[in-house]
Amino acid sequence: MASDIRDSYQELTKVFKQYSTLGSISSVLQWDMQVNMPPKGAEKRANELALVSGLAHERLTSKRVGELIETCKSANGALGEAERANVREISRDYDRATKVPQELVEALSRQRSLTHDVWGRAREKADFGMFAPELEKLVELTKQLAEAYGHDGTPYNALIDEYEAGATVASLTKMFDEMKVVTVPLAEKVINSKVKAKFAFEKNRFTAEKQKAFGETLIEKIGFDKQGGRLDTSIHPFCSGGLGDVRLTTRYNEHAPQQAIFGIIHEMGHGLYEQGVAKETYGTPLSEALSYGIHESQSRMWENYIGRSLEFWKCFYPQLTSVFGNELAGMSVEDWVLAVNHVERSLVRVEADELTYDLHIILRFEIERDLFAGVISVSDLPKVWNQKIEAYLGITPPNDGKEGVLQDVHWSGGSFGYFPSYSVGNIAAGQLWKKMHADMPTMSAKIEKGEFADILAWLREHVHRHGRRYSRDDLMKMATGKPLGTQDYLSYLEEKFSSLYQL
Ligand code: ZN
């Protein structure tokens, strides 16, 4: 019996590794599409990607995989703890992939393309009315998708689960309400503070070549393994790939160097997670990132907690000014740190600062939650959007386009439930950060000296190497002694911004 189980387990993980390998083939093709491909390659590439993702789907959803999962589950006791976790996670992926009827998969895929297509034009013209009919159809199909996945009476839970297993409308509402109470007045105080960042980067030209050279040196010094990854340029920055081959991309704005510098540190944070997963189980869920939120906790910790700190720049500002001496003339390290922590009422999420970023996420979460609960309808979106941004940020969009309700790509692609993971990442980062400080009292001094090995080792030990072995709350409990909560994150924000802005 036990040997049957072992054989089934071996076969199951073998098939999953093939599925995972097809996934990494497709991610190299996508990377190439965004970084290197000439424009006329689009159709050929679409065919290549469709074939590879079709093969991957077939691998994962075959009847045989279902049987192997059943066999492994029926005699769970014959498997070790890590193996049981692998079966649990493969089963989760299998369920999600097989629960949706083929007609719905196809209808969704068609509707996503149509909605995305009209979104681009509607956004350009700032015409929500043009977008609304297609979005309505997409929301209806997405409700059917939530029904197919199954839920406890709250369809939106089934959608959130895709990105952040274990998170629910109730738990997110509670955390986000706690955050609003602190962040809204804190942002108000910071914006009204007498301390003002003085910077005018747009007057000078920071060449892309120099920015790239600085970024390359920076990530290498921090600990990104260049033998197992690389940095390139693309229109939309991302991180893809895995152990042994992590691809980071960024874009350069020659009049706003901070965008690429922090963009690179952010993507590097994602990349360090991917470089830190366990080698032995590579290709199985045990070596896959736990969730979008935990992935984001890593990128945001490096970008904001470490990258935007005075300690960090005490180490790296001399190097930055050796590259951009003229461009940054007259700017002290303190000026630079204040400039890269500038807080303002902004309309656009991707340009928002660390402090107000969550408010942009919370309003999107609340809209999605209420939309899928039937409390509001698609036609209410512009009105509700403007009311919320007014309430949280004290600012009104001039139109529904790039600065308003149409700004993000997510809804047009049907990615409902994705937004909350950005803020889950911030919250998780706050909690991990606090524990890391307690475990390593000399951390600030290390950052100031440009020594990151111990920080990286701590993250490897407590987060990276576990992959999907534990649930998010179990991982957080093991790493920090408590389940995910907002307290540490909110005190970090209060301390950091009170000190920077002398509140
Ligand atoms: Zn990210």
Boltz pocket constraint, residues with backbone or C-beta under 6 A from the ligand:
constraints:
  - pocket:
      binder: B
      contacts: [[A, 266], [A, 270], [A, 295], [A, 296], [A, 299]]
      max_distance: 6.0
